[in-house]
Amino acid sequence: MVFNHKGSFRLCIFAAMIYYVSVISLISFGLFGLDKMKAVKRRRRISENTLLAATLLGGTIGTLLGMIVFRHKISKKSFLFKTVFVMAVQIMAVVAYNKFHCC
């Protein structure tokens, strides 16, 4: 793609990032809802690693909303710790990118 203005390219990248985060957050939210439904029905569950992977890949908003809306995984301290750790890694990555990105 050729862009006439550097700003329009950045806007395009920003829009793509918003789209990606929205989609992965919806997926993460859905995974939490599905896991809660499976837990209630005593069926085989979605692994914590899968839920954490969705969070790590950008589904943080969906994870937080899923935990609150479905009241799921909020009393399990080890999962909460891992989730907060993943969020801290994401925050550090954004800060590092902003600090060292030259443009």
CORMOLIN-V149523 format. One line per field, one symbol per residue. ss: DSSP state (~ for helix, > for strand, _ for the rest). Layout:
ss=???
//
This chain:
ss=_____~~~~~~~~~~~~~~~~~~~~~~~~~~~~~~~~~~~_______~~~~~~~~~___~~~~~~~~~~_______~~~~~~~~~~~~~~~~~~~~~~~~___
//
